């Protein structure tokens, strides 16, 4: 089962998931190791976080929004 942790003012930390692009190509990731995905939009390694959120002072509105799955 995949787990996504929303880091305060930082990336999405993803564990136990396969990461694919819009065409279905798999991004190579080390099995069993968490992956940080960019949430600020400034990373030069998209979709992965490169720490740019620290340089630009990214401030998230919230850590996670509540919703009901349908």
N, C-alpha and C positions, 0 to 999 in steps of 0.2 A: 504494500500500500504506500502510495506517495504521501509525503508530508511537506507542506509549504509553511515556512515561518516568515512573517512579515517583520523585518527588522526596523526599528524606529529610525526614521530618516535615513534609511539605508536600503540594501537590496532585498529581494525575495530569496530566502535560503531554501533550496529544494533538495529533498532527500528521497531516494528510492523511485526516481522517475526517469524515463527516457526523454531527452530533449530533442525536438524536431523543428525544422524550419517550415515555412509556409508551403514548400514543395514536398514535404515529407522526408527530406534528407535528415539523417540522424547526426547530431553533434556528438563527437566523441567525448565522453566523460568517464572518469575513473569509477568503476563500479564500487558501490559502498561509500563513496566520498560525497559529501554535500556539495552542491553547486550554487553559487550566488548569481542571480539574474538581475540585470540592471532595472531599476525602477525610476531613476531620475532622467534618463534619456541622454546623458552626456558621455556615457562610456564609449571608448574607442574600440572596445572588444564585444559589442553587442552580439548576442543577447546577454553576454556575461558581464558582471560588474568588474570594473577596474579601479574602483575607489574614487572615481570622479565626483561622486556625491559629496565627498569631504571637501574637495577643492572649490566646488560651486556653492556650497552651503545649502544643499538640498534640504527642504523642510516639508515633510509629508503632512497632509491634512489630518490623517488618522493612521493607525497601525493596521486596522482591518475593519472593513465595513460589514455590518450584519446583514444577512439576507436569508431567505428561505428558498431552498432548492425546489424546483417544480418539475 
